[in-house]
Amino acid sequence: MTQETIPFAKPFIGKEEEDAVLNVLRSGWLTTGPQAASFEQEFAEFLGGGDLRALAVNSATSGLHLAIEACGVKAGDVVITPSYTFAATAAAAVHLGAEIAFADTARDSFLICPDRLERTVKRLAEGKSAYPDGGPKGVPKAVIPVHFGGLPCDMDAIMRIARQYSLAVIEDAAHSFPAPLGNGRFAGTEGDAGVFSFYATKTITAGEGGMVVTRNGKLAQRIELMRLHGIDRPVWNRYTENKAAWYYEIEEAGFKCNFCDLLAAVGRVQLQRAVQLWEMRKTIAAAYDTAFSADERFFIPPTSAANARHLYPLRINPEKCSGTRNQCVEKLQNQGIGVSVHFIPLHTMPYYVKRYGFKPEDFPETMRSFLNEISLPLWPGMNPAQIERVIKAVQYVC
């Protein structure tokens, strides 16, 4: 291999982000403060404003945990989510003592299937186990749809089911900023709460961090209280107010999930670039679509005008390719192409296998997608030569 490796992901960072960080460093205030507050306001306004609240947290995982807790999920309740997701989606509910029921994805979509979701919820509501052959029992309390790779779920169908069975809806929108649904709506704002990620690989990044958005005032109040030890006031005001600045009260046994100003400063600049970065990712994805759509060895990912294009999850056709998915991944990496796989289904992970006795074939559509999926490099700043090199390498290897 003589060519430079093309990384799977790379942040698009410029002088503006650097200057923003330096300004915070020189301000003498590094932790949660005015930058985080401004980021919250600007993020909410980007998503339509009005009664929408945005609450910055130290990770999307923390945001999921806080949102699930605020929705009243407790030990023994059942939370339904796809198995086709990252560990955090389910673990955030497990930490509250909840049981997890997975719902299979729709064929070729990577997204939770509303019909399978409804069947699972109906069984639980009738006091049965989640599946005909077993699984968890309990009161179905919440559903966490995952907008995979930037493509939003069928939120109209999911919200109909949720309202019929009195379920809270917490959207895992870690991949889907900004995914416009039309009429001023965005993925992540349809449910009771939505959770976004600013991890290093995401569509806008602060390095780490997340944002919870909600239109429910009670949920916002609970999340705001619980994200920092259950303290009854913004802690940074203790050091900036004059009157009784030292005094505070603990109203609940809260958590430590606050977002610092250093990261918020980067996030604010990235937010200003959000549309530009999205357009750059769409251009790369369109090149991939053109190259692979007419090739019988591949299935391009489903898309829509709302796709935030966070990932490019190409699926190989096992009947037409010269090797398995794993062999293709290894060969691409050997050629300096930084590919990945999204996601290893949670129902195959040792923790959930031991807890519920799942078998891989229990969720056939999830496994069908996973066993043939390769995520290609997709990041703002990729030049035409790099895009073409990825395409040629994939075509050659397969």
C-alpha positions as CSV (number, residue, x, y, z in Angstrom):
1,M,0.0,0.0,0.0
2,T,1.6,3.2,-1.2
3,Q,-1.3,5.7,-0.8
4,E,-2.3,7.6,2.3
5,T,-5.1,6.0,4.3
6,I,-8.5,7.6,3.8
7,P,-10.0,7.7,7.3
8,F,-13.5,6.6,8.0
9,A,-14.4,9.9,9.6
10,K,-12.7,13.3,10.1
11,P,-14.0,16.4,11.7
12,F,-14.3,19.6,9.7
13,I,-12.6,22.1,11.9
14,G,-11.3,25.6,11.0
15,K,-9.9,28.8,12.4
16,E,-13.4,29.8,13.7
17,E,-13.5,26.8,16.0
18,E,-9.9,27.4,17.2
19,D,-10.7,31.1,17.9
20,A,-13.8,30.2,19.8
21,V,-11.9,27.8,22.1
22,L,-9.2,30.4,22.7
23,N,-11.8,33.0,23.6
24,V,-13.2,30.7,26.2
25,L,-9.7,29.8,27.6
26,R,-8.9,33.5,27.9
27,S,-12.3,34.3,29.5
28,G,-11.3,32.5,32.8
29,W,-14.6,30.4,32.7
30,L,-14.3,26.9,31.3
31,T,-17.2,24.8,32.6
32,T,-20.9,25.2,32.1
33,G,-21.8,28.8,31.6
34,P,-22.8,31.4,29.0
35,Q,-21.4,29.5,26.0
36,A,-23.5,26.4,26.9
37,A,-26.6,28.6,27.5
38,S,-26.2,30.3,24.1
39,F,-25.6,26.9,22.4
40,E,-28.9,25.7,23.8
41,Q,-30.8,28.7,22.6
42,E,-29.3,28.6,19.1
43,F,-29.8,24.9,18.7
44,A,-33.5,25.2,19.7
45,E,-33.9,28.1,17.2
46,F,-32.3,26.1,14.4
47,L,-34.9,23.4,15.0
48,G,-37.8,25.8,14.9
49,G,-37.8,27.5,18.2
50,G,-41.1,28.4,19.8
51,D,-41.8,26.2,22.8
52,L,-38.9,23.9,22.0
53,R,-36.3,23.6,24.8
54,A,-32.8,22.4,24.2
55,L,-30.7,21.2,27.1
56,A,-27.0,20.5,26.6
57,V,-25.4,17.4,28.2
58,N,-22.0,15.8,28.3
59,S,-23.0,13.0,25.9
60,A,-26.0,11.7,23.9
61,T,-25.9,8.7,26.2
62,S,-26.5,10.9,29.2
63,G,-29.2,12.7,27.3
64,L,-31.0,9.4,26.7
65,H,-30.7,8.4,30.3
66,L,-32.0,11.8,31.5
67,A,-34.9,11.7,29.0
68,I,-35.9,8.2,29.8
69,E,-35.8,9.0,33.6
70,A,-37.8,12.2,33.1
71,C,-40.5,10.2,31.2
72,G,-41.0,8.1,34.4
73,V,-39.5,4.8,33.3
74,K,-38.7,2.8,36.4
75,A,-37.5,-0.7,37.4
76,G,-39.6,-3.4,35.8
77,D,-41.0,-1.2,33.0
78,V,-40.4,-2.3,29.4
79,V,-38.7,0.0,26.9
80,I,-38.8,-1.0,23.2
81,T,-36.0,-0.2,20.8
82,P,-34.4,-1.8,17.7
83,S,-31.6,-4.2,18.2
84,Y,-29.9,-2.5,15.3
85,T,-28.3,0.4,17.3
86,F,-25.4,1.3,19.4
87,A,-25.0,0.1,23.0
88,A,-26.2,3.4,24.6
89,T,-29.7,3.2,23.3
90,A,-30.7,0.2,25.4
91,A,-28.1,0.7,28.2
92,A,-29.6,4.0,29.1
93,A,-32.9,2.3,30.0
94,V,-31.1,-0.7,31.6
95,H,-29.4,1.7,34.1
96,L,-32.9,2.6,35.3
97,G,-33.8,-1.0,35.9
98,A,-36.0,-1.3,32.8
99,E,-36.4,-4.4,30.7
100,I,-35.5,-4.2,27.1
101,A,-37.7,-5.5,24.3
102,F,-36.2,-5.4,20.8
103,A,-38.2,-4.9,17.7
104,D,-37.0,-6.0,14.3
105,T,-36.2,-3.6,11.5
106,A,-38.2,-3.2,8.3
107,R,-36.7,-5.0,5.3
108,D,-33.8,-3.1,3.7
109,S,-34.5,0.0,5.8
110,F,-32.2,-0.2,8.9
111,L,-35.1,1.4,10.8
112,I,-37.5,-0.1,13.4
113,C,-40.5,-1.6,11.7
114,P,-43.8,0.0,13.0
115,D,-45.7,-3.3,12.5
116,R,-43.3,-5.3,14.5
117,L,-43.2,-2.6,17.1
118,E,-47.0,-2.6,17.4
119,R,-47.1,-6.4,17.8
120,T,-44.6,-6.3,20.6
121,V,-46.3,-3.5,22.4
122,K,-49.7,-5.2,22.0
123,R,-48.4,-8.4,23.6
124,L,-46.9,-6.5,26.5
125,A,-50.0,-4.5,27.0
126,E,-52.0,-7.7,27.2
127,G,-49.7,-9.0,30.0
128,K,-47.9,-11.5,27.7
129,S,-44.2,-11.8,27.1
130,A,-42.8,-9.6,24.4
131,Y,-42.5,-12.4,21.9
132,P,-44.5,-15.6,21.2
133,D,-41.6,-17.8,22.4
134,G,-40.7,-15.7,25.5
135,G,-38.8,-12.5,26.3
136,P,-39.4,-9.9,29.0
137,K,-42.8,-9.1,30.6
138,G,-43.9,-5.8,32.1
139,V,-45.7,-2.6,31.5
140,P,-44.6,-1.1,28.1
141,K,-43.6,2.4,29.1
142,A,-41.5,3.9,26.3
143,V,-40.2,3.4,22.8
144,I,-36.8,4.7,21.5
145,P,-36.8,4.9,17.7
146,V,-33.3,5.2,16.2
147,H,-32.9,7.4,13.2
148,F,-30.1,5.3,11.6
149,G,-27.3,6.8,9.5
150,G,-29.2,10.1,9.1
151,L,-32.4,8.5,7.8
152,P,-35.5,9.3,10.0
153,C,-37.9,6.6,11.1
154,D,-41.6,6.6,10.2
155,M,-42.5,8.9,13.1
156,D,-46.1,9.3,12.1
157,A,-46.7,5.6,12.5
158,I,-44.6,5.4,15.6
159,M,-46.4,8.3,17.3
160,R,-49.8,6.7,16.4
161,I,-48.8,3.5,18.2
162,A,-47.3,5.4,21.1
163,R,-50.4,7.4,21.7
164,Q,-52.7,4.4,21.4
165,Y,-50.7,2.6,24.1
166,S,-49.7,5.6,26.2
167,L,-46.0,5.2,25.5
168,A,-43.4,7.9,25.9
169,V,-41.3,8.4,22.7
170,I,-37.6,9.3,23.1
171,E,-36.0,9.7,19.6
172,D,-32.4,8.6,19.3
173,A,-31.4,11.3,16.9
174,A,-27.7,10.9,17.3
175,H,-27.3,10.4,13.6
176,S,-29.9,12.8,12.3
177,F,-29.0,16.4,12.6
178,P,-30.2,18.2,10.6
179,A,-32.9,16.0,9.0
180,P,-35.8,18.2,7.9
181,L,-39.2,16.4,7.7
182,G,-41.0,19.2,6.0
183,N,-43.3,21.9,7.2
184,G,-40.6,23.2,9.6
185,R,-40.3,19.9,11.4
186,F,-37.0,18.1,12.1
187,A,-36.2,14.5,13.1
188,G,-35.7,14.5,16.9
189,T,-38.6,17.0,17.6
190,E,-41.6,14.7,17.0
191,G,-41.6,12.6,20.1
192,D,-41.7,13.6,23.8
193,A,-38.0,14.2,23.7
194,G,-35.2,13.8,21.1
195,V,-31.5,13.3,21.8
196,F,-28.7,14.5,19.5
197,S,-24.9,13.7,19.6
198,F,-21.9,15.9,19.1
199,Y,-19.4,13.1,19.3
200,A,-16.2,13.4,17.1
201,T,-17.7,11.6,14.1
202,K,-21.2,13.2,14.1
203,T,-22.7,15.6,11.6
204,I,-21.7,18.5,13.7
205,T,-19.2,18.0,16.5
206,A,-17.9,19.5,19.7
207,G,-15.6,16.5,20.3
208,E,-18.1,15.1,22.9
209,G,-21.5,16.1,24.2
210,G,-25.2,15.9,23.3
211,M,-28.4,17.9,23.4
212,V,-31.9,16.9,24.6
213,V,-34.8,18.7,23.0
214,T,-38.4,18.7,24.2
215,R,-41.6,20.8,24.0
216,N,-42.8,19.3,27.3
217,G,-42.1,21.9,30.0
218,K,-42.3,19.3,32.8
219,L,-39.8,17.0,31.1
220,A,-37.4,20.0,30.4
221,Q,-37.6,21.0,34.1
222,R,-36.9,17.5,35.3
223,I,-33.9,17.0,32.9
224,E,-32.5,20.4,33.9
225,L,-32.7,19.5,37.5
226,M,-31.3,16.0,37.2
227,R,-28.4,16.7,34.8
228,L,-26.4,18.4,37.6
229,H,-26.8,16.6,41.0
230,G,-30.4,17.6,41.5
231,I,-29.3,21.2,42.4
232,D,-32.1,23.7,42.3
233,R,-30.3,26.4,40.3
234,P,-27.7,26.7,37.5
235,V,-24.5,26.1,39.4
236,W,-22.4,28.6,37.5
237,N,-24.6,31.3,38.9
238,R,-23.2,30.5,42.4
239,Y,-20.0,32.2,41.2
240,T,-21.4,35.1,39.3
241,E,-24.3,36.3,41.4
242,N,-23.8,38.6,44.4
243,K,-26.8,37.8,46.5
244,A,-26.6,34.5,48.4
245,A,-24.4,33.2,45.6
246,W,-23.1,30.3,47.7
247,Y,-26.5,28.8,48.7
248,Y,-28.2,26.0,46.9
249,E,-30.4,23.0,47.7
250,I,-30.5,19.4,46.5
251,E,-34.0,18.5,45.4
252,E,-33.2,15.1,43.9
253,A,-30.3,12.6,43.8
254,G,-29.3,13.8,40.4
255,F,-26.5,13.0,38.0
256,K,-23.3,14.7,36.6
257,C,-24.2,15.3,33.0
258,N,-23.5,19.0,32.4
259,F,-21.9,20.4,29.2
260,C,-18.8,22.7,29.4
261,D,-18.3,26.0,27.7
262,L,-15.1,24.8,26.0
263,L,-17.1,22.3,24.0
264,A,-20.1,24.5,23.6
265,A,-17.9,27.1,21.9
266,V,-16.9,24.6,19.2
267,G,-20.5,23.4,18.9
268,R,-21.8,26.9,18.3
269,V,-19.5,27.4,15.4
270,Q,-20.3,23.9,14.0
271,L,-24.0,24.8,14.3
272,Q,-23.4,27.8,12.0
273,R,-21.8,25.4,9.5
274,A,-24.5,22.7,9.8
275,V,-26.2,23.3,6.4
276,Q,-22.8,23.7,4.6
277,L,-21.6,20.4,6.1
278,W,-24.8,18.6,5.2
279,E,-24.5,19.8,1.6
280,M,-20.9,18.4,1.5
281,R,-22.0,15.0,2.8
282,K,-24.9,14.9,0.3
283,T,-22.5,15.5,-2.5
284,I,-20.3,12.5,-1.4
285,A,-23.3,10.3,-0.9
286,A,-24.6,11.2,-4.4
287,A,-21.3,10.1,-5.9
288,Y,-21.6,6.8,-4.1
289,D,-25.2,6.4,-5.2
290,T,-24.3,6.9,-8.8
291,A,-21.4,4.5,-8.7
292,F,-23.2,1.6,-6.9
293,S,-26.9,1.9,-7.8
294,A,-26.6,0.1,-11.2
295,D,-24.2,-2.5,-9.9
296,E,-25.9,-5.8,-9.0
297,R,-23.2,-6.5,-6.4
298,F,-24.5,-3.7,-4.2
299,F,-27.6,-2.3,-2.5
300,I,-27.4,1.4,-1.9
301,P,-28.9,2.7,1.3
302,P,-32.5,4.0,1.3
303,T,-32.7,7.7,1.3
304,S,-35.1,10.7,1.3
305,A,-34.9,14.5,1.2
306,A,-34.7,14.3,5.0
307,N,-31.6,12.1,5.2
308,A,-28.8,13.8,7.2
309,R,-26.3,11.5,5.5
310,H,-24.3,10.8,8.6
311,L,-23.3,7.3,7.3
312,Y,-23.2,5.6,4.0
313,P,-24.2,2.0,4.8
314,L,-23.6,0.1,1.6
315,R,-24.9,-3.5,1.6
316,I,-23.2,-6.1,-0.6
317,N,-25.1,-8.7,-2.4
318,P,-23.8,-12.0,-1.1
319,E,-24.9,-13.9,-4.2
320,K,-22.9,-11.6,-6.5
321,C,-19.8,-10.6,-4.5
322,S,-16.6,-12.5,-4.6
323,G,-16.2,-12.6,-0.8
324,T,-18.1,-12.2,2.5
325,R,-18.7,-8.9,4.1
326,N,-15.9,-9.5,6.6
327,Q,-13.4,-10.4,3.9
328,C,-14.4,-7.2,2.0
329,V,-13.9,-5.1,5.1
330,E,-10.4,-6.6,5.7
331,K,-9.3,-6.1,2.1
332,L,-10.6,-2.5,2.0
333,Q,-8.7,-1.7,5.2
334,N,-5.6,-3.3,3.7
335,Q,-6.0,-0.9,0.8
336,G,-6.1,2.1,3.1
337,I,-9.8,2.6,3.0
338,G,-11.1,3.4,6.5
339,V,-14.4,1.5,6.5
340,S,-16.5,0.4,9.4
341,V,-19.7,-1.7,10.2
342,H,-22.9,-0.3,11.7
343,F,-24.1,-1.9,14.0
344,I,-23.4,-5.2,15.6
345,P,-27.0,-6.0,16.7
346,L,-27.5,-5.7,20.5
347,H,-29.5,-9.0,20.7
348,T,-26.2,-10.8,19.7
349,M,-24.2,-9.2,22.5
350,P,-23.3,-11.5,25.5
351,Y,-25.2,-9.3,28.0
352,Y,-28.5,-9.5,26.2
353,V,-28.0,-13.2,25.2
354,K,-27.5,-14.1,28.9
355,R,-30.3,-11.9,30.1
356,Y,-33.0,-12.9,27.6
357,G,-31.7,-15.9,25.8
358,F,-31.8,-14.3,22.4
359,K,-30.6,-16.1,19.2
360,P,-29.3,-14.3,16.1
361,E,-32.2,-15.5,14.0
362,D,-34.8,-14.0,16.4
363,F,-34.6,-10.7,14.5
364,P,-34.0,-11.8,10.9
365,E,-34.2,-8.5,9.1
366,T,-31.8,-6.9,11.5
367,M,-29.3,-9.8,10.9
368,R,-29.9,-9.6,7.1
369,S,-28.8,-6.0,7.1
370,F,-25.9,-6.4,9.5
371,L,-24.3,-9.4,7.9
372,N,-23.9,-7.5,4.5
373,E,-23.3,-3.9,5.6
374,I,-20.2,-1.8,5.1
375,S,-20.0,1.8,6.1
376,L,-17.9,3.8,3.7
377,P,-15.9,7.0,4.5
378,L,-18.2,10.0,4.4
379,W,-17.0,13.3,5.9
380,P,-16.9,16.9,4.8
381,G,-13.7,17.8,3.2
382,M,-13.2,14.6,1.2
383,N,-11.9,15.6,-2.2
384,P,-13.0,14.1,-5.6
385,A,-9.8,11.9,-5.8
386,Q,-10.5,10.4,-2.4
387,I,-14.1,9.7,-3.3
388,E,-13.1,8.1,-6.6
389,R,-10.5,6.0,-4.8
390,V,-13.1,4.7,-2.3
391,I,-15.4,3.8,-5.2
392,K,-12.8,2.0,-7.2
393,A,-11.5,0.1,-4.2
394,V,-15.0,-1.1,-3.3
395,Q,-15.6,-2.2,-6.8
396,Y,-12.3,-4.0,-7.1
397,V,-12.5,-5.8,-3.7
398,C,-16.1,-7.0,-4.3
